[in-house]
Amino acid sequence: MKINELVDGQKVEFDALIANVTKGVSTNAATYLNVTLQDSTGSIEAKKWDASEEDIKFYTIGKIIKVNGDVNLYRNSLQFKIASAQKVDEATIDYQDFVISAPIKKEVLETQLHEYMSMVKDPDTKLLMDALINKFYTPFLTHPAATRNHHEYCSGLLHHSVSVAKLAIAIADFYNDIDKDILIAGALLHDLGKIIELSGPIIPSYTTEGRLIGHISLMQSEIREMAHELNIKSEVPMLLEHMILSHHGKREYGSPVLPMTREALILSIADDIDAKMNILDKAYKDTNEGEFTNRIYPLEERAFYKPKKR
């Protein structure tokens, strides 16, 4: 059973991710836990009454558990009263069942990734790109692209990367002499450092390396090290490093340098468009036609109008 299928009065058992836990004390001085349970369809607030020390140790953020209990309507919202719970065997877990996933299936995105990789023909560019993607291949398929704002869901990094590649190629088709090999490789690699920067698709948070160094510097270092390991002597590694360092477009947005090749400029534009449209798409989902969204902080706190369909 999924969380969006729960109805008032049910006694049910289902698997869920613990997204948040807080401790409280009731009027009779008994300890209880507020537990946010989550799966790919939504979340529900749960209570574990008369919580023991063992319960406090058991209910931890990021754990996937099988819960048994009762669904009740409280202040016009469903709430779950936990009777018992046990940890789910990690070997049986498909994490996509417990987090919001990309709107396009992972398998489709994976196919698109390989299609773009196959377009790169220059030997040095392909060798370096393939080596880096293969090094991080498994987490690349499921990692989020952020903890909030844009593509902050399972396979969000993959979704964003192939979208940026598609946009970049579309822009490049309008102009002559764009190095599409470098452009595609840069698009697919530009945010790969987020695999090191972020903890993963389950309750993503910044790692120590992510907080101290950041995905831009982490990926620039990965390119340089891999190029040295592969003994690549051309300027390909330098061009890709520049694209990584400049892809945020402005120094105030975190780029140590500004884009100074056409390919780097196209990448920064495509990256910016895809991130902003993803943010706006989410805001529109909660907005009726003919009305404005709430103010969107990453978009200069603007409220966007959702036109009526004609």
N, C-alpha and C positions, 0 to 999 in steps of 0.2 A: 504494500500500500504506500502511496505517495502522500506527502503533506497536503497537497491541494485537493485530495480526495476525502480528507477528514471532515466529519460532520458532528454536530452537537449530539451528545448522548452515547457515542460509540465507546466500546471497550476494545482497544486495538493493540496490535504489536507491529512495529515497523522499524526500519533502519534509518538512522539519521546522523548527521555530523553535528558535533557540539561547536556552535559558532561563538558562543559567549557564555560565561558563568559569573554570577555575582552571589555573594552570601548575605543573608539577612537573618534577623532575629524576630520571632513572632511575639505577640503580646504576653504569651505565657513563658517567654524566655527560651523557647526552643529554636534551634538553628534550622534554617531552610535554605534551599538553593534556587535561584532564578536561573533557568537554563534555556538558552535559545537553541532550538533544534532546527536543522536545515537540511534540505535536499535540493535537487535540481529544479523542483517545482515551486519552492517557496520556503517559508520558515514559520515556526510557531513558538510562542513563549510557553515554557513548561515550568512546573514547580516540583521540587523534591522536598517534601515536608519531613520534619524530624530527621534531618540529615546527620549521619554519624561521621566520625573522623574518616572512616573508610570511604564514605560517600564523597566527602570533600576531596580526597585524594583521587577518587575514580573519575569524577566529572571534571575533566580538563579540556580546555579549548583545543580543537583539532582532532579529537578522538572520534571515531565512528563507532556507534553503539546500537544495539538492538534494544528498544524500549517497549515496555508493556504498561498500559494504564488507561486512563479515561479522558475522553474529550468533553470539555464543558464550555458553555458560552458564558463569558464574564465581561461585563461592560461592553457588550456588542462585538466582542472579539473572541475567537476560539482560543482556549487555553488547554494545555495538556497536564494532567496530574500523573506524575510518574509513580508507578507501583514498584517496578523492578527494571533492572537494565543489566546488560552484559556486553563486553567488548566483542566486536566482530573480528573474525579472523582476517588479518591483513591480506592474506593470499587470495581471498575471495572478493576483494574490494575493487570496484571500478570507480575511480574518483569522480568521473564525469557524472555519476548518479547523485552526487552530493554537493555539487557546486554549479553555478550558472555557467553554461558553456557558450562557445561562439555560435552565432546564428546559422553558420554553415557547418555541416558535419566535419569532424576532424579528418575523416577519410578523404573527403572531397578537397579539403585544404592541403592535405598531404600530397595528393595527386597534383594539385596546382603548383606546390613547391617544387616537385620534381620536373614539371614542365618548364618552369622558369630556369631551374638549374641546367636543364638540357640545352637551353638557348645560348649559354655562355660557351664560346668556342676558343677564345684565346687560351693557349696552354697554361701560362702562369696564373692567369685570373681564375681559370677553372680549377687548377690544382689547389690553389690557396682557398678558394671558396668551398670546394668539396671537403677539404680536410677540416676546416673549421665547423661546417655544418655537421659533418659526421661525428666530430668530437662531442657535440652537444645535442646530437640528433634526438634521443629519447625525450629529454626534458623540453626540447624545442616544440614538440608536438602538443604538449599540455600546459606549458607555462603561461601565466598571464603576462600582459604587457605593462601592467601597473597595479598598484594597490587600490587606486581609485581613479576617477575621471574618465580614462578611455581604455577600452579593451582590457578591463580588469577582471577577466573571467578565464575559465579553463580554455586553453588553446587560443587565448587572446593574442599572444605574441605571434603565433603562426598566422592567425587571421590578419593582423596588422601588417606583418611582413609581406605576405603575398599581395595584399591590397596596395601597399606602397609600390611594390614592383609593377603591378598592373598600371597604376596611375603614372608612374615614372616613364614607362614605355609609351603610354598614350601621349604624354607631353613630348617625349623625344621624337615621336613620329612626325611632329610638325616642323622639325628643324633638321638641317644637314649636319653631317659629321659629328654626331653625338656618339660617344663610345658606349654602345649598349651593353657590351660585356662588363665593363667597369660599373655602369649604372645598375644593372641587374644584381651583380654581386654586392654592391654597396647597399642596395635596397634590402636584400635578404639578410645581410650581416649587420645592418645599422643598429639594431636593438638586441643583438644576440647576447650582449653583455648582461642583459637583464636576467638571464638564467643564473648568473652569479650574484647579481644585485638583489634579487628577490628570492624568498624562501621556497616558493612553489605554489601550485594551484589551490592548496588547502589553507585557507585563512592566510593569504600572502602577507608577508611583512619584509622589511628591509633586513638583509644580513649585515653583519659587521663590516664586511668588505664593501657592501653596497652603500652603507652610510658613510664610510670613511673615504672611499675612492670613487664610487659611482660607475654606472654602466658604460659611460663614454670612455673613460680612462681605462676601465677594465678590458673593453673590447679592443681598443687601440693597442694595448699591451699584448693581447692574444694574437692579433694579426702580426705584430712584429716578431713575436716568439715563433709562431708557426712558419713565417717566411724564412727565418733563420734556420729552422729545423729542416725545411724543404730545400734550402739552398737556392732560393729565388733571388736573382741578381738584378732583375728589371725594376722599373719604377712602379710596377703594379702595387706592391705593398704600401709604398708611400702614398699613392693615390687613394687607396682604400682607407688608410689611416686618416688621411685628410677628410674623407667623406664621413667617417665616424666622428671625428672631432668637430666637424662643422654642421652636422645634420640638424641641430636645433635652430640653426639659422641666425641667431643673435647671441652675443655674449651674455646679455641679461637673462637669456633662456637657458644658459648652461653650456653653450659651446665655447671652448677655449679659443677657437679661431672662426672667422667668418668663411662661408663658402667662396672658394677662389678658383674653381673649375666649373665648367658648365654642368658636368655630371653631379658635382656636389650641390650646386644651386638647385637643379631639378629635384634631387633627393630631398633637400630641405623643404621645398615647396610641397612635394607629394606627401611627405611625412606630416606636415602641418595640416594639410587638407584632410587627410584620413583621420587624424586624431580629433579634429574639430567636428567633422561630420558624425563620427561615432558618439561624441558627447551630445550633439544635437539630436541624433536619432533617439537616444535614451530619453531625453527631455520631452520629445514629441510623443513618446508612447504614453506618457502620463498627462497629456494635454488634449483637450477637446478641440475640434475644428472651430475656427473663429475665435479662439482664445489665445492668450499669451502663456508661454512657459513661466515657471519661476525664474528668478534671476540666476544666471549660470556663471558661477565664479570664474572658471577657466576661460570664459569668453567675455572678459571685461565686465562681468556682472550684468550682461545684457539679458533682457527678457525677449524671447523670439516669438513672433506671431506664427500660428499654424493656420494657413489659409483653408478656407472651405473648399471642398471638392466641387468641381464644376461638371 
